[in-house]
Amino acid sequence: MTNVAVVGAQWGDEGKGKIVDWLSERADVVVRFQGGHNAGHTLVIDGKVYKLSLLPSGIVRENKQSVIGSGVVLDPWALLDEIARIGEQDVVVGPDRLKISETVPLILPVHRDLDRLREEAAGKAKIGTTGRGIGPAYEDKVGRRAIRLGDLADEKTLDDRIDRLLAHHDPLRKGLGEAPLDGAALKAELLEIAPRILPFAAPVWRELNIARKAGKRVLFEGAQGALLDIDYGTYPYVTSSNTMAGQAAAGSGVGPGAVGYVLGIVKAYTTRVGSGPFPTELEDAIGQRLGERGHEFGTVTGRKRRCGWFDACLVRQTATISGITGVALTKLDVLDGFEELKICTGYRVDGVEYDHLPAAAALQAKAEPIYETMPGWSESTEGARRWADLPAAAVKYVKRVEELIETPVALLSTSPERDDTILVTDPFAG
């Protein structure tokens, strides 16, 4: 048996929650390795809906160890709110079930403020962040001025960290017309929450090493999607962390050889939240129909998602960079009833054809999709659990997607229900 890393292969919102939950039943440990509480997963289990942001998806299952790695940025207040919220759904989260890396950087109120102030100041040039302080927290991490979870255990260390933080943020706030930070108030907030969050702190790299030596199966869970990667996404309209599969190792504290099978989650069409290029976007009745049928609203923000045809060119690109072994194709049922379907196979920019999305922002903005048209199907695929339950045209569509992205389909999802899944290849079997 092998370990499995799950990553989004588009702009996020691909349906990772259901797939991770489906896989977590077969795993022993589930690890979040990057991102923050700007990402949302919706799980539907026996008709019960769970909405998670920071907590690994395995938390809703008993006898599963959940881990938050150092590649994540953690808002301790948001985490405790989330723990309390799912506690109302009879999911008990304690230090025995959840381990958080002692080196994880914390998202502070100052980060949320700065995120909001920058977006307001940017006007039409805004990135479209969730305003939850993710980017500023990552900036402080790489600027070596972050307050990390383990720092809360020592008041002298905390004083030093706060002084360094204020030395950077106060000039920024002054430039934005804001008052300086109250360091004493921030320290008081952190000391108040410390006893509630520190019990979860652990050297998770060591915990994962012990689990692996014991033969336990580890599921590495990513957030957002590959096209939001800070290095390889549609920069600057990206998130502030690496979302590719390579981050599963560094963000968890394991070697790259421990990751194993890489499962890319891919929606049968394409969506995007916020600003940035989107070559196959449909701002017409078809795009509206996709959004309505797919219930395309953000789990965390409630923002309406932009919708468009499937972009095989982009998925082929992200599958290559992430080293994706196989994909889970989700929301096939949303395409039911379309007379014809289109798949983007490349782009045309100023008369020149590309087999990938150029990195230059000016070229991305002018990229026109080159489409291949396929017949649709009138029958329903919703709830299908076998290939034989699918219309012939739907099978042809899936097979063509495989060919164009040069990656096999390992799982096929036909509804939000976890059991409405066609298994082609078991990722844990390698």
LUMKOLDO-879087 format. One record per residue (C-alpha): y, z, x; residue in one letter; residue number from 1. Coordinates in Angstrom, 3 decimals. Last residue first. Layout:
// residues N
north:Y | up:Z | east:X | res:a | n:NUM
...
// end
This chain:
// residues 430
north:2.454 | up:-5.936 | east:-0.473 | res:g | n:430
north:0.382 | up:-3.969 | east:-2.979 | res:a | n:429
north:3.498 | up:-1.989 | east:-3.829 | res:f | n:428
north:5.221 | up:-5.230 | east:-4.850 | res:p | n:427
north:2.529 | up:-5.965 | east:-7.494 | res:d | n:426
north:2.589 | up:-9.745 | east:-7.900 | res:t | n:425
north:2.716 | up:-11.689 | east:-11.165 | res:v | n:424
north:3.512 | up:-8.850 | east:-13.540 | res:l | n:423
north:4.959 | up:-9.915 | east:-16.887 | res:i | n:422
north:7.231 | up:-7.194 | east:-18.233 | res:t | n:421
north:7.911 | up:-5.985 | east:-21.757 | res:d | n:420
north:6.537 | up:-2.572 | east:-20.806 | res:d | n:419
north:9.940 | up:-1.316 | east:-19.586 | res:r | n:418
north:11.765 | up:-2.171 | east:-22.805 | res:e | n:417
north:15.067 | up:-3.933 | east:-22.002 | res:p | n:416
north:13.476 | up:-7.272 | east:-22.975 | res:s | n:415
north:11.654 | up:-10.239 | east:-21.397 | res:t | n:414
north:11.328 | up:-9.189 | east:-17.751 | res:s | n:413
north:9.409 | up:-11.386 | east:-15.310 | res:l | n:412
north:7.946 | up:-9.929 | east:-12.149 | res:l | n:411
north:6.932 | up:-11.407 | east:-8.787 | res:a | n:410
north:8.868 | up:-14.672 | east:-9.077 | res:v | n:409
north:8.406 | up:-16.562 | east:-5.811 | res:p | n:408
north:11.288 | up:-17.391 | east:-3.437 | res:t | n:407
north:12.658 | up:-20.795 | east:-2.417 | res:e | n:406
north:15.685 | up:-20.282 | east:-4.706 | res:i | n:405
north:15.307 | up:-23.824 | east:-6.060 | res:l | n:404
north:11.525 | up:-23.816 | east:-6.354 | res:e | n:403
north:11.347 | up:-20.416 | east:-8.015 | res:e | n:402
north:14.080 | up:-21.368 | east:-10.495 | res:v | n:401
north:12.099 | up:-24.503 | east:-11.341 | res:r | n:400
north:9.025 | up:-22.397 | east:-12.070 | res:k | n:399
north:11.028 | up:-20.097 | east:-14.355 | res:v | n:398
north:12.507 | up:-23.057 | east:-16.266 | res:y | n:397
north:9.109 | up:-24.732 | east:-16.583 | res:k | n:396
north:7.649 | up:-21.503 | east:-18.023 | res:v | n:395
north:10.503 | up:-21.360 | east:-20.533 | res:a | n:394
north:9.885 | up:-24.989 | east:-21.542 | res:a | n:393
north:6.180 | up:-24.244 | east:-22.125 | res:a | n:392
north:7.050 | up:-21.421 | east:-24.517 | res:p | n:391
north:5.980 | up:-17.983 | east:-23.231 | res:l | n:390
north:3.170 | up:-15.833 | east:-24.645 | res:d | n:389
north:0.591 | up:-17.463 | east:-22.351 | res:a | n:388
north:2.525 | up:-16.163 | east:-19.354 | res:w | n:387
north:1.762 | up:-12.663 | east:-20.608 | res:r | n:386
north:3.916 | up:-9.693 | east:-21.658 | res:r | n:385
north:6.411 | up:-11.402 | east:-23.979 | res:a | n:384
north:8.771 | up:-8.919 | east:-25.658 | res:g | n:383
north:11.497 | up:-11.447 | east:-26.358 | res:e | n:382
north:10.405 | up:-14.979 | east:-25.479 | res:t | n:381
north:11.377 | up:-16.383 | east:-28.874 | res:s | n:380
north:10.847 | up:-20.069 | east:-29.681 | res:e | n:379
north:13.701 | up:-22.587 | east:-29.718 | res:s | n:378
north:13.405 | up:-23.693 | east:-26.106 | res:w | n:377
north:15.795 | up:-25.211 | east:-23.576 | res:g | n:376
north:15.569 | up:-28.567 | east:-21.858 | res:p | n:375
north:16.746 | up:-28.699 | east:-18.245 | res:m | n:374
north:20.004 | up:-29.867 | east:-16.667 | res:t | n:373
north:20.678 | up:-29.809 | east:-12.915 | res:e | n:372
north:24.242 | up:-28.897 | east:-12.076 | res:y | n:371
north:26.521 | up:-29.305 | east:-9.088 | res:i | n:370
north:29.013 | up:-26.456 | east:-9.311 | res:p | n:369
north:32.639 | up:-27.001 | east:-8.309 | res:e | n:368
north:33.914 | up:-24.871 | east:-5.430 | res:a | n:367
north:37.731 | up:-24.785 | east:-5.315 | res:k | n:366
north:38.145 | up:-20.990 | east:-5.199 | res:a | n:365
north:35.263 | up:-20.701 | east:-2.746 | res:q | n:364
north:37.009 | up:-23.153 | east:-0.410 | res:l | n:363
north:40.217 | up:-21.097 | east:-0.291 | res:a | n:362
north:38.219 | up:-17.872 | east:0.145 | res:a | n:361
north:36.436 | up:-19.203 | east:3.231 | res:a | n:360
north:32.791 | up:-18.094 | east:3.323 | res:a | n:359
north:31.435 | up:-21.361 | east:1.928 | res:p | n:358
north:28.896 | up:-21.019 | east:-0.912 | res:l | n:357
north:25.699 | up:-22.738 | east:0.197 | res:h | n:356
north:24.138 | up:-26.221 | east:-0.045 | res:d | n:355
north:27.608 | up:-27.780 | east:0.180 | res:y | n:354
north:28.801 | up:-31.221 | east:-0.962 | res:e | n:353
north:32.171 | up:-32.590 | east:0.165 | res:v | n:352
north:34.465 | up:-34.263 | east:-2.388 | res:g | n:351
north:37.174 | up:-31.634 | east:-2.101 | res:d | n:350
north:34.542 | up:-28.936 | east:-2.579 | res:v | n:349
north:31.288 | up:-29.852 | east:-4.332 | res:r | n:348
north:28.715 | up:-27.161 | east:-4.794 | res:y | n:347
north:24.936 | up:-26.727 | east:-4.884 | res:g | n:346
north:21.905 | up:-26.406 | east:-7.193 | res:t | n:345
north:23.575 | up:-24.812 | east:-10.228 | res:c | n:344
north:21.120 | up:-24.557 | east:-13.120 | res:i | n:343
north:21.907 | up:-25.786 | east:-16.618 | res:k | n:342
north:20.114 | up:-25.111 | east:-19.874 | res:l | n:341
north:19.631 | up:-27.264 | east:-22.934 | res:e | n:340
north:19.054 | up:-26.678 | east:-26.630 | res:e | n:339
north:19.685 | up:-22.952 | east:-26.244 | res:f | n:338
north:17.626 | up:-20.851 | east:-28.666 | res:g | n:337
north:16.218 | up:-18.272 | east:-26.284 | res:d | n:336
north:18.302 | up:-17.896 | east:-23.104 | res:l | n:335
north:18.821 | up:-14.148 | east:-23.633 | res:v | n:334
north:15.014 | up:-13.771 | east:-23.625 | res:d | n:333
north:14.895 | up:-14.464 | east:-19.878 | res:l | n:332
north:16.808 | up:-11.233 | east:-19.360 | res:k | n:331
north:15.304 | up:-10.475 | east:-15.953 | res:t | n:330
north:13.662 | up:-12.394 | east:-13.093 | res:l | n:329
north:12.131 | up:-9.937 | east:-10.630 | res:a | n:328
north:12.186 | up:-11.654 | east:-7.277 | res:v | n:327
north:9.828 | up:-11.870 | east:-4.309 | res:g | n:326
north:9.873 | up:-11.230 | east:-0.569 | res:t | n:325
north:13.648 | up:-11.058 | east:-0.202 | res:i | n:324
north:14.792 | up:-11.242 | east:3.412 | res:g | n:323
north:18.239 | up:-10.004 | east:2.434 | res:s | n:322
north:20.084 | up:-12.909 | east:4.058 | res:i | n:321
north:17.626 | up:-15.528 | east:2.794 | res:t | n:320
north:17.424 | up:-14.152 | east:-0.740 | res:a | n:319
north:21.222 | up:-13.966 | east:-0.814 | res:t | n:318
north:21.559 | up:-17.708 | east:-0.014 | res:q | n:317
north:18.807 | up:-18.813 | east:-2.380 | res:r | n:316
north:20.488 | up:-16.688 | east:-5.053 | res:v | n:315
north:23.814 | up:-18.441 | east:-4.446 | res:l | n:314
north:22.356 | up:-21.952 | east:-4.674 | res:c | n:313
north:20.252 | up:-21.048 | east:-7.690 | res:a | n:312
north:23.349 | up:-20.204 | east:-9.743 | res:d | n:311
north:22.172 | up:-19.525 | east:-13.301 | res:f | n:310
north:24.792 | up:-20.520 | east:-15.855 | res:w | n:309
north:27.812 | up:-18.360 | east:-16.596 | res:g | n:308
north:29.080 | up:-15.018 | east:-17.855 | res:c | n:307
north:32.061 | up:-12.751 | east:-17.115 | res:r | n:306
north:31.259 | up:-9.126 | east:-17.883 | res:r | n:305
north:33.208 | up:-7.021 | east:-20.378 | res:k | n:304
north:34.195 | up:-3.651 | east:-18.953 | res:r | n:303
north:32.401 | up:-0.587 | east:-20.333 | res:g | n:302
north:33.172 | up:1.170 | east:-17.067 | res:t | n:301
north:29.870 | up:2.800 | east:-16.088 | res:v | n:300
north:27.239 | up:0.742 | east:-17.925 | res:t | n:299
north:29.369 | up:-2.423 | east:-17.770 | res:g | n:298
north:29.309 | up:-4.700 | east:-20.836 | res:f | n:297
north:27.179 | up:-7.788 | east:-21.157 | res:e | n:296
north:25.146 | up:-7.178 | east:-24.293 | res:h | n:295
north:22.921 | up:-10.128 | east:-23.252 | res:g | n:294
north:23.177 | up:-11.903 | east:-26.605 | res:r | n:293
north:26.925 | up:-11.300 | east:-26.806 | res:e | n:292
north:27.638 | up:-12.231 | east:-23.213 | res:g | n:291
north:25.464 | up:-15.341 | east:-23.295 | res:l | n:290
north:27.111 | up:-16.442 | east:-26.553 | res:r | n:289
north:30.576 | up:-15.953 | east:-25.101 | res:q | n:288
north:29.672 | up:-18.092 | east:-22.109 | res:g | n:287
north:28.316 | up:-20.782 | east:-24.432 | res:i | n:286
north:31.419 | up:-20.614 | east:-26.641 | res:a | n:285
north:33.697 | up:-21.280 | east:-23.677 | res:d | n:284
north:34.889 | up:-19.613 | east:-20.480 | res:e | n:283
north:31.671 | up:-20.409 | east:-18.660 | res:l | n:282
north:31.524 | up:-19.178 | east:-15.060 | res:e | n:281
north:29.331 | up:-21.298 | east:-12.761 | res:t | n:280
north:31.600 | up:-21.122 | east:-9.680 | res:p | n:279
north:32.486 | up:-17.410 | east:-9.911 | res:f | n:278
north:35.234 | up:-16.498 | east:-7.432 | res:p | n:277
north:36.811 | up:-13.039 | east:-7.598 | res:g | n:276
north:38.080 | up:-10.457 | east:-10.047 | res:s | n:275
north:36.140 | up:-7.909 | east:-12.058 | res:g | n:274
north:32.599 | up:-7.946 | east:-13.404 | res:v | n:273
north:30.219 | up:-10.862 | east:-12.761 | res:r | n:272
north:27.363 | up:-12.444 | east:-14.644 | res:t | n:271
north:24.795 | up:-15.163 | east:-13.957 | res:t | n:270
north:21.805 | up:-16.514 | east:-15.908 | res:y | n:269
north:18.109 | up:-15.591 | east:-15.693 | res:a | n:268
north:19.198 | up:-12.333 | east:-14.005 | res:k | n:267
north:17.823 | up:-11.742 | east:-10.524 | res:v | n:266
north:16.501 | up:-8.525 | east:-9.019 | res:i | n:265
north:15.372 | up:-9.009 | east:-5.430 | res:g | n:264
north:12.211 | up:-7.174 | east:-4.370 | res:l | n:263
north:11.884 | up:-6.515 | east:-0.639 | res:v | n:262
north:8.372 | up:-5.437 | east:0.416 | res:y | n:261
north:8.177 | up:-3.137 | east:3.451 | res:g | n:260
north:11.061 | up:-0.767 | east:4.190 | res:v | n:259
north:9.351 | up:1.233 | east:6.938 | res:a | n:258
north:9.699 | up:-1.508 | east:9.553 | res:g | n:257
north:13.470 | up:-1.173 | east:9.387 | res:p | n:256
north:13.263 | up:2.419 | east:10.680 | res:g | n:255
north:14.083 | up:5.252 | east:8.299 | res:v | n:254
north:17.240 | up:7.281 | east:7.682 | res:g | n:253
north:18.068 | up:6.255 | east:4.127 | res:s | n:252
north:21.257 | up:4.230 | east:4.562 | res:g | n:251
north:20.071 | up:2.681 | east:7.824 | res:a | n:250
north:16.737 | up:1.529 | east:6.396 | res:a | n:249
north:17.836 | up:0.368 | east:2.943 | res:a | n:248
north:20.909 | up:-1.273 | east:4.494 | res:q | n:247
north:18.842 | up:-4.261 | east:5.598 | res:g | n:246
north:18.157 | up:-5.006 | east:1.939 | res:a | n:245
north:21.718 | up:-6.225 | east:1.366 | res:m | n:244
north:24.289 | up:-4.043 | east:-0.403 | res:t | n:243
north:26.369 | up:-3.184 | east:2.642 | res:n | n:242
north:29.220 | up:-0.953 | east:1.540 | res:s | n:241
north:32.811 | up:-1.234 | east:0.342 | res:s | n:240
north:32.318 | up:-3.393 | east:-2.752 | res:t | n:239
north:33.393 | up:-7.020 | east:-2.888 | res:v | n:238
north:36.292 | up:-9.154 | east:-4.023 | res:y | n:237
north:37.645 | up:-9.446 | east:-0.470 | res:p | n:236
north:35.237 | up:-11.102 | east:0.295 | res:y | n:235
north:32.738 | up:-12.999 | east:-1.873 | res:t | n:234
north:29.768 | up:-11.150 | east:-0.382 | res:g | n:233
north:28.238 | up:-11.356 | east:3.087 | res:y | n:232
north:29.970 | up:-8.593 | east:5.037 | res:d | n:231
north:31.107 | up:-6.062 | east:2.392 | res:i | n:230
north:28.191 | up:-6.993 | east:0.128 | res:d | n:229
north:29.304 | up:-7.753 | east:-3.436 | res:l | n:228
north:27.246 | up:-10.957 | east:-3.542 | res:l | n:227
north:24.170 | up:-8.894 | east:-2.679 | res:a | n:226
north:24.423 | up:-6.785 | east:-5.825 | res:g | n:225
north:25.566 | up:-3.366 | east:-7.045 | res:q | n:224
north:23.274 | up:-0.460 | east:-6.142 | res:a | n:223
north:20.112 | up:-0.312 | east:-4.050 | res:g | n:222
north:16.947 | up:1.676 | east:-4.651 | res:e | n:221
north:14.387 | up:2.271 | east:-1.913 | res:f | n:220
north:10.967 | up:3.093 | east:-3.395 | res:l | n:219
north:8.716 | up:5.139 | east:-1.132 | res:v | n:218
north:4.937 | up:5.399 | east:-1.447 | res:r | n:217
north:3.344 | up:8.507 | east:0.005 | res:k | n:216
north:0.838 | up:8.200 | east:2.843 | res:g | n:215
north:1.418 | up:11.709 | east:4.216 | res:a | n:214
north:3.079 | up:10.193 | east:7.260 | res:k | n:213
north:5.510 | up:8.427 | east:4.910 | res:r | n:212
north:6.392 | up:11.640 | east:3.094 | res:a | n:211
north:6.973 | up:13.527 | east:6.368 | res:i | n:210
north:9.242 | up:10.733 | east:7.622 | res:n | n:209
north:11.124 | up:10.732 | east:4.323 | res:l | n:208
north:11.778 | up:14.464 | east:4.528 | res:e | n:207
north:12.933 | up:14.091 | east:8.134 | res:r | n:206
north:15.407 | up:11.338 | east:7.264 | res:w | n:205
north:16.433 | up:13.538 | east:4.327 | res:v | n:204
north:17.818 | up:16.272 | east:6.555 | res:p | n:203
north:18.637 | up:18.382 | east:3.469 | res:a | n:202
north:21.488 | up:19.292 | east:1.126 | res:a | n:201
north:20.564 | up:20.015 | east:-2.531 | res:f | n:200
north:21.341 | up:23.747 | east:-2.227 | res:p | n:199
north:24.815 | up:22.735 | east:-0.981 | res:l | n:198
north:25.983 | up:21.390 | east:-4.367 | res:i | n:197
north:26.527 | up:24.467 | east:-6.543 | res:r | n:196
north:27.486 | up:26.848 | east:-3.730 | res:p | n:195
north:30.023 | up:24.265 | east:-2.428 | res:a | n:194
north:31.826 | up:23.640 | east:-5.735 | res:i | n:193
north:34.301 | up:26.478 | east:-5.421 | res:e | n:192
north:34.730 | up:26.044 | east:-1.671 | res:l | n:191
north:35.580 | up:22.381 | east:-2.261 | res:l | n:190
north:38.160 | up:23.098 | east:-4.948 | res:e | n:189
north:39.761 | up:25.854 | east:-2.838 | res:a | n:188
north:39.947 | up:23.526 | east:0.162 | res:k | n:187
north:41.683 | up:20.882 | east:-1.932 | res:l | n:186
north:44.182 | up:23.452 | east:-3.227 | res:a | n:185
north:44.932 | up:24.659 | east:0.305 | res:a | n:184
north:45.424 | up:21.103 | east:1.537 | res:g | n:183
north:47.989 | up:20.270 | east:-1.146 | res:d | n:182
north:48.449 | up:16.558 | east:-0.557 | res:l | n:181
north:51.850 | up:15.016 | east:0.052 | res:p | n:180
north:53.879 | up:13.706 | east:-2.899 | res:a | n:179
north:53.551 | up:10.066 | east:-3.920 | res:e | n:178
north:55.940 | up:7.130 | east:-3.464 | res:g | n:177
north:53.300 | up:4.727 | east:-2.203 | res:l | n:176
north:54.551 | up:4.974 | east:1.367 | res:g | n:175
north:54.522 | up:8.755 | east:1.076 | res:k | n:174
north:50.903 | up:8.609 | east:-0.104 | res:r | n:173
north:49.886 | up:6.632 | east:2.968 | res:l | n:172
north:51.779 | up:9.028 | east:5.263 | res:p | n:171
north:49.966 | up:11.970 | east:3.595 | res:d | n:170
north:46.540 | up:10.333 | east:3.813 | res:h | n:169
north:46.003 | up:10.140 | east:7.570 | res:h | n:168
north:47.161 | up:13.550 | east:8.766 | res:a | n:167
north:45.799 | up:14.991 | east:5.519 | res:l | n:166
north:42.238 | up:13.986 | east:6.406 | res:l | n:165
north:42.460 | up:15.412 | east:9.935 | res:r | n:164
north:43.705 | up:18.747 | east:8.588 | res:d | n:163
north:41.003 | up:18.742 | east:5.891 | res:i | n:162
north:38.248 | up:18.170 | east:8.468 | res:r | n:161
north:39.477 | up:20.985 | east:10.695 | res:d | n:160
north:39.669 | up:23.430 | east:7.788 | res:d | n:159
north:36.160 | up:22.412 | east:6.646 | res:l | n:158
north:34.764 | up:23.056 | east:10.108 | res:t | n:157
north:36.268 | up:26.557 | east:10.027 | res:k | n:156
north:34.889 | up:27.177 | east:6.511 | res:e | n:155
north:31.308 | up:26.273 | east:7.389 | res:d | n:154
north:28.757 | up:25.296 | east:4.701 | res:a | n:153
north:31.009 | up:22.673 | east:3.114 | res:l | n:152
north:30.737 | up:20.554 | east:6.265 | res:d | n:151
north:27.105 | up:19.746 | east:5.381 | res:g | n:150
north:28.244 | up:17.529 | east:2.512 | res:l | n:149
north:30.524 | up:15.444 | east:4.676 | res:r | n:148
north:34.322 | up:15.509 | east:4.815 | res:i | n:147
north:35.387 | up:12.139 | east:6.159 | res:a | n:146
north:37.845 | up:11.697 | east:9.048 | res:r | n:145
north:35.788 | up:9.473 | east:11.310 | res:r | n:144
north:37.686 | up:6.287 | east:10.344 | res:g | n:143
north:34.312 | up:4.763 | east:9.349 | res:v | n:142
north:33.803 | up:7.559 | east:6.829 | res:k | n:141
north:37.458 | up:7.663 | east:5.802 | res:d | n:140
north:37.299 | up:3.993 | east:4.862 | res:e | n:139
north:34.058 | up:4.602 | east:2.938 | res:y | n:138
north:35.838 | up:7.255 | east:0.872 | res:a | n:137
north:38.822 | up:4.940 | east:0.297 | res:p | n:136
north:36.470 | up:2.247 | east:-1.048 | res:g | n:135
north:34.509 | up:4.478 | east:-3.429 | res:i | n:134
north:37.464 | up:6.306 | east:-4.947 | res:g | n:133
north:36.425 | up:5.974 | east:-8.595 | res:r | n:132
north:39.024 | up:3.382 | east:-9.541 | res:g | n:131
north:36.363 | up:0.950 | east:-10.787 | res:t | n:130
north:37.661 | up:-1.696 | east:-8.407 | res:t | n:129
north:39.127 | up:-4.985 | east:-9.637 | res:g | n:128
north:40.383 | up:-6.328 | east:-6.307 | res:i | n:127
north:44.054 | up:-6.362 | east:-7.318 | res:k | n:126
north:46.131 | up:-9.416 | east:-6.379 | res:a | n:125
north:47.716 | up:-9.656 | east:-9.846 | res:k | n:124
north:49.343 | up:-6.256 | east:-9.355 | res:g | n:123
north:48.528 | up:-4.860 | east:-5.913 | res:a | n:122
north:50.565 | up:-1.674 | east:-6.440 | res:a | n:121
north:48.460 | up:-0.608 | east:-9.415 | res:e | n:120
north:45.245 | up:-1.269 | east:-7.488 | res:e | n:119
north:46.538 | up:0.693 | east:-4.511 | res:r | n:118
north:47.572 | up:3.683 | east:-6.619 | res:l | n:117
north:44.221 | up:3.842 | east:-8.421 | res:r | n:116
north:42.119 | up:3.813 | east:-5.253 | res:d | n:115
north:44.485 | up:6.270 | east:-3.566 | res:l | n:114
north:44.178 | up:8.744 | east:-6.428 | res:d | n:113
north:40.375 | up:8.491 | east:-6.535 | res:r | n:112
north:40.204 | up:9.047 | east:-2.791 | res:h | n:111
north:42.546 | up:12.045 | east:-2.968 | res:v | n:110
north:40.294 | up:13.593 | east:-5.626 | res:p | n:109
north:37.462 | up:13.599 | east:-3.068 | res:l | n:108
north:34.441 | up:11.350 | east:-2.506 | res:i | n:107
north:32.144 | up:13.130 | east:-0.069 | res:l | n:106
north:30.411 | up:11.592 | east:2.939 | res:p | n:105
north:26.583 | up:12.075 | east:3.108 | res:v | n:104
north:25.568 | up:13.853 | east:6.328 | res:t | n:103
north:23.546 | up:16.612 | east:4.647 | res:e | n:102
north:21.516 | up:13.890 | east:2.962 | res:s | n:101
north:20.808 | up:14.840 | east:-0.640 | res:i | n:100
north:17.398 | up:16.028 | east:-1.874 | res:k | n:99
north:16.577 | up:16.080 | east:-5.598 | res:l | n:98
north:13.354 | up:17.405 | east:-7.167 | res:r | n:97
north:13.056 | up:20.850 | east:-5.555 | res:d | n:96
north:16.841 | up:21.159 | east:-5.338 | res:p | n:95
north:16.999 | up:21.075 | east:-9.163 | res:g | n:94
north:17.291 | up:18.425 | east:-11.854 | res:v | n:93
north:15.843 | up:19.187 | east:-15.295 | res:v | n:92
north:15.644 | up:16.192 | east:-17.629 | res:v | n:91
north:15.634 | up:17.519 | east:-21.211 | res:d | n:90
north:18.154 | up:14.990 | east:-22.546 | res:q | n:89
north:20.938 | up:17.605 | east:-22.344 | res:e | n:88
north:19.959 | up:17.926 | east:-18.692 | res:g | n:87
north:20.834 | up:14.254 | east:-18.447 | res:i | n:86
north:24.468 | up:15.202 | east:-18.980 | res:r | n:85
north:24.393 | up:18.302 | east:-16.775 | res:a | n:84
north:23.006 | up:16.332 | east:-13.827 | res:i | n:83
north:25.619 | up:13.634 | east:-14.434 | res:e | n:82
north:28.432 | up:16.178 | east:-14.489 | res:d | n:81
north:27.060 | up:17.725 | east:-11.280 | res:l | n:80
north:27.054 | up:14.306 | east:-9.635 | res:l | n:79
north:30.577 | up:13.449 | east:-10.811 | res:a | n:78
north:31.883 | up:16.705 | east:-9.354 | res:w | n:77
north:30.082 | up:16.126 | east:-6.069 | res:p | n:76
north:31.457 | up:12.580 | east:-5.659 | res:d | n:75
north:29.025 | up:11.201 | east:-3.100 | res:l | n:74
north:29.347 | up:8.194 | east:-0.819 | res:v | n:73
north:25.884 | up:6.707 | east:-0.250 | res:v | n:72
north:24.585 | up:5.459 | east:3.110 | res:g | n:71
north:23.653 | up:9.057 | east:3.937 | res:s | n:70
north:20.710 | up:8.941 | east:1.548 | res:g | n:69
north:20.291 | up:10.355 | east:-1.958 | res:i | n:68
north:16.643 | up:11.307 | east:-2.523 | res:v | n:67
north:14.477 | up:11.793 | east:-5.603 | res:s | n:66
north:10.929 | up:13.186 | east:-5.466 | res:q | n:65
north:8.814 | up:12.243 | east:-8.458 | res:k | n:64
north:6.621 | up:14.817 | east:-10.229 | res:n | n:63
north:8.331 | up:14.267 | east:-13.577 | res:e | n:62
north:10.103 | up:11.018 | east:-14.323 | res:r | n:61
north:13.796 | up:10.873 | east:-15.249 | res:v | n:60
north:14.780 | up:11.353 | east:-11.600 | res:i | n:59
north:13.045 | up:8.120 | east:-10.577 | res:g | n:58
north:16.212 | up:6.158 | east:-11.315 | res:s | n:57
north:18.026 | up:7.727 | east:-8.363 | res:p | n:56
north:21.000 | up:9.837 | east:-9.459 | res:l | n:55
north:24.445 | up:8.460 | east:-8.732 | res:l | n:54
north:25.160 | up:6.375 | east:-11.821 | res:s | n:53
north:22.560 | up:6.995 | east:-14.512 | res:l | n:52
north:22.519 | up:6.200 | east:-18.230 | res:k | n:51
north:19.308 | up:7.245 | east:-19.974 | res:y | n:50
north:18.296 | up:5.714 | east:-23.311 | res:v | n:49
north:15.278 | up:7.031 | east:-25.239 | res:k | n:48
north:13.181 | up:4.447 | east:-27.106 | res:g | n:47
north:10.034 | up:5.355 | east:-25.202 | res:d | n:46
north:11.945 | up:4.895 | east:-21.958 | res:i | n:45
north:15.107 | up:2.786 | east:-21.857 | res:v | n:44
north:16.902 | up:3.068 | east:-18.516 | res:l | n:43
north:20.506 | up:2.004 | east:-17.964 | res:t | n:42
north:21.689 | up:1.914 | east:-14.370 | res:h | n:41
north:25.309 | up:2.181 | east:-13.321 | res:g | n:40
north:27.160 | up:1.594 | east:-10.071 | res:a | n:39
north:30.642 | up:3.027 | east:-9.503 | res:n | n:38
north:28.984 | up:6.384 | east:-8.874 | res:h | n:37
north:28.517 | up:5.564 | east:-5.210 | res:g | n:36
north:27.112 | up:2.821 | east:-3.034 | res:g | n:35
north:24.221 | up:2.956 | east:-0.593 | res:q | n:34
north:20.638 | up:4.215 | east:-0.006 | res:f | n:33
north:19.382 | up:5.685 | east:-3.283 | res:r | n:32
north:15.792 | up:6.804 | east:-2.580 | res:v | n:31
north:12.786 | up:7.157 | east:-4.922 | res:v | n:30
north:9.716 | up:9.068 | east:-3.671 | res:v | n:29
north:6.154 | up:9.024 | east:-5.023 | res:d | n:28
north:6.130 | up:5.476 | east:-6.349 | res:a | n:27
north:3.978 | up:3.841 | east:-9.049 | res:r | n:26
north:5.988 | up:5.196 | east:-11.997 | res:e | n:25
north:9.061 | up:4.378 | east:-9.941 | res:s | n:24
north:8.236 | up:0.670 | east:-10.205 | res:l | n:23
north:8.954 | up:0.388 | east:-13.928 | res:w | n:22
north:11.993 | up:2.641 | east:-13.490 | res:d | n:21
north:13.233 | up:0.432 | east:-10.680 | res:v | n:20
north:12.688 | up:-2.633 | east:-12.862 | res:i | n:19
north:14.492 | up:-1.132 | east:-15.854 | res:k | n:18
north:17.446 | up:0.043 | east:-13.810 | res:g | n:17
north:17.735 | up:-3.110 | east:-11.717 | res:k | n:16
north:18.778 | up:-5.198 | east:-14.730 | res:g | n:15
north:20.917 | up:-7.768 | east:-12.915 | res:e | n:14
north:24.160 | up:-5.806 | east:-13.338 | res:d | n:13
north:25.145 | up:-6.646 | east:-9.747 | res:g | n:12
north:26.907 | up:-9.741 | east:-8.428 | res:w | n:11
north:23.662 | up:-11.627 | east:-7.616 | res:q | n:10
north:20.556 | up:-10.632 | east:-5.631 | res:a | n:9
north:20.395 | up:-6.983 | east:-6.674 | res:g | n:8
north:18.236 | up:-4.962 | east:-4.332 | res:v | n:7
north:14.925 | up:-3.112 | east:-4.658 | res:v | n:6
north:13.189 | up:-1.939 | east:-1.492 | res:a | n:5
north:9.426 | up:-1.340 | east:-1.685 | res:v | n:4
north:7.034 | up:0.705 | east:0.447 | res:n | n:3
north:3.568 | up:-0.679 | east:1.138 | res:t | n:2
north:0.000 | up:0.000 | east:0.000 | res:m | n:1
// end
